[in-house]
Amino acid sequence: MSRREYNITTVGDQVEDFLDRVLDAADLDIDFDLYDGDETQAYFEGPTLVVKFDGPDIGCLMANKGEALLALEQLTQEALRMGSDEHALMCFDANDFRLLRQEELRLSALTVAARVRETNTPYRFNPMNSRERRVVHLALRGETDLRTESSGIGPGRHVWFIRPACRRSRNSRRNRLFMVMDPGRDRGMVPRTAVGPDRAPAVRHAGTAANFRQLS
């Protein structure tokens, strides 16, 4: 079955109409432009349609690590009835926040991969949303000596980097020796001790979507 195409020609009018209604209802002075084709190639995740926002009220979308921006993206995807496997084809951005974040995650993944090879010890990233986890997985898609896997539930879901020869125990005291990395906090690896899977800080991107739903 062929996958639906998402670009300015196929869905541009729908996206513009939906965003105009939501932003007007929210009384936000924000403009946006749609891009496709070569103008989306800089994004590591490989979207076919990018929507960039700007304007006096852009801070409302960028607050709390772009929570409202991500919520607006999700609502637009729901309005278009995009499948979960199609979400990566659309990216909302402002001030290059998503572009820089994807590059940050890619570089962090490569740094972690090198450390796992050197120490032969599994690494766990702090919890991330599904789109960011996908970027981390993609960063190692061509590697044959490392394996990535997602673990956890809901906002606590995170990514492990593991060499096939390594074994990680969910319940043993060895979990206390695994290192945790939060690429969004200080742009570097943060070794910690006495950190188990149930004690990693959660990154939430939920809640704001409900506020937008009331406006749409």
N, C-alpha and C positions, 0 to 999 in steps of 0.2 A: 504494500500500500504506500503510495507516494505521500510525502509529508507536505503539509501546507506551507506556502511561502509567505514570509513576513517581510515586507519592504514598503516603501512609500506608495508604490503603485497598488499593491494588494490591500493594505490595511491603513494607509496614511489618513484617509478621510475619517475613518472610524476612530482612530486614535485621537486625532485633533478634536473631533466633536465631543468625545468623552472627557478629555482633559479640560476643554473649555468649560464644560458644565460643572465639573468638580471644582476647578480653581475659581470660577465665578461664585459658586455657592459658598465657598470658603472665604470669599472676599480677599483673595491673595493677589497682589500685583506681581505676577510672575509670567514671563514669556517662555516659549519653548520652540525649538527647531528640530526637525526630523532629518536623520541622515541614514543613508544606506550605501551599498556598494563599497568602493574603495575607502570611503570616509569612516568605515567601521573597523578597518583592518588593524588599528592600533590596539584594540581590546583583545586581550589574551583568550577570553572565553569564546570568542568567535561569533558575536551576535550579527544578525543580518539587518537589524533595525536599531538605531540608537536615537534616543530622545534626550536632548540637552536643554536644561532649564537655566534661566537667568532672570534677574530683576530685583527690585528693591526688597521683596519679601523672601528672597531665596533662603535666608537664614532659617525660616520656618521648616523648610524641607531638609536642611542640613543638620538640624539640632539632633543631639544624641546619636552621633555617628550615622546620620542620614536615615534615621528610622522612618520618618514620614516619606522620604523619597522612595525607599524600598516598599513601603506600604502602598503608595500610589502606583508603583510599577506592578505590584501583585494584583491590585484591583483592575488595572487596565488589562492585564492578562486574563483575568476572570471574565471581563466584559467581552473579550475576543474569543472566549472559550478555548483558550490555548491549553493543550495537554501539559502535564508536568514535564514531559520529556522535551517540550518545545520552549520552556521558559528561558533557556539560555540564548534563544534567538532574538530576544528583546532586552535592551539595557537602558535604564534611565540614569542620567548622570547630571551633575552640577559641579562647576568649578573643577572638573576632572577628578572628582573624588573617587568614583568607581574605577576609572582608568588607573589611577595611582595605586589604589588598594589592590587591584588584581596583580599589578606588577610587584607590589610589596609581598603578596602571598606567594607569587611564583619564586621570587628570590629567596624568601624564607624557606620554602620547600626544598630548594636546591641546597641551601646551607644545612638544613636538617639531614638531608640525604647523605651529604658528605660525612656528617658526624656519626650517623648510624653505621655507615661503612667502616669508619675508623674504630668505633667502640664496640660494634656488634651488639648494641643495646637498643631496644625499641624506644621510640619517642612518641609522645602524645601531644598534639596541639590542644590548646584551650578550645572550648566549644565555639562553633561558628554556625552561621545559617547555611542552608543547603547550597546556595550559590557560591559561597566562599569555600565550602568543602569541595565543591566540584572543581574549582580552580586549583586547589591543592592536589587533588587526584590527577588532574590533567598535566600538572607540572612534571609528574613522574610516569606518564603513560608510556614513554619509550624506554624506561629502565627495566632491565630483566633481572637484576640482582636484588631488587627491593619490591616490597609489596605494600600497598596502602589499603586501609580498610576503615570504615566508619563504625563507630560504636556509641552506645548511649541512647537515650530517649529524649525526644522533644528538644527544648532549648539546651539541654546538656549534651547533645550529640557532638562528637568530636572525631578527629582523624588520627589514626596510628600510622607510623612508618615502621615497618618491620622487615628484617632480612629473613628469607625463608628458613634459615638455620636457627633463627631465634624463636623462642617460645615465650609468650607472655601469659601469666596466670592472673585471672581476674580476682582471685580470692587470696592468693598467697601474700606473704609479707614482702615478696620481691617487688610488688607494686610500689612500695615506698621508695624504691631506688630509681624508678623511671623518672625521666626528666620531662617537664612540661614546658611548652613554648607558647607564647602569646605574641604573634607577629604584629598585632594591632596596638599593643601597649607601648613598647619601647623599640620596636623595629629590630629586635635581636633575640637571641636565645636566652631564656631565663631558667637556669637550673634551679630546681627546688628539691627539697627532701620532704619525706612524710606527706606525700601528696597521693591520695588514692583517687580512683575514678569518680567517687561520690563527693569529692571536695574541690573539684575544679570550678572556678567561677563561671557562671553562665552568661552568655551574651544574648540578650533578647531583642528580637525585632518584631514582636507582636504587640498588639494593643492599639497602635495607631491606625491599623487597617480598619478597625471597628469604627473609629471616628470618621474616616473617609466614607465608609459605607452609609453613615447617616446622612451624608451630604449628597451622595450620588443617587 
